């Protein structure tokens, strides 16, 4: 089981945070995180249900992490193991995560795949998302996997879609000419682009695009 205690900072004040595996008992907090992290127009039927959380903790609890501050869970991240071939990167979120139920979790997979990450907006200034991402990097190293991989939403794309293509939007973010709430965050966490995927996820703000982004294990051994 994963557990670490660290300090995050609210302005100049250190605040103790606990990163740990979440359990089914955390469901109410996890659902609140989902509601606040993915408000409309994000489809409400994509928010976690109880069966999905039960699967996360029973099939791969190592990949189910949350952050707790003052006894309250305020952020979470969920992953599963998959076999990923970089030569054939295209897939949808539904396909690779089993619609979030992760029944296709492969204990012998080479890649830790991000199903979801969310942080309550009131706590984002504490860099909780980055803390969760770095904790998953710990798991990649511990299990000697090739990479952490996931599809990043592009919520800023809808606003400029009449001016540029999805690929041009990604290049604008990578060059620093544009900022995207999700892609820029992932870049700051050390993730790098792999492939732009159309129809990755039902997401009005991203016009259903997703950018696959990875973090390669620098300690990978055969």
Buried (B, 14 or more C-beta within 10 A) or exposed (E): EBEEEBEBEEEEEEEEBBBBBBBBEBBEBBBBBBBBBBEEEBEEEBBBBEEBBEBBBEBBBBBBBBBBBEEEBBBBBBBBBBEBEEEEBEBBBBEBBBBBBBEBBBEEBBBBBBBBBBBBEEBBEBBBBBBBBBBBBEBBBEBEBBBBBBBBBBBBBBEEBEEBEBEEBBBBBBEEEBEBEBBBBBBEBBBEBBBBBEEBBBBEBBBBBBBBBBBBBEEEEE
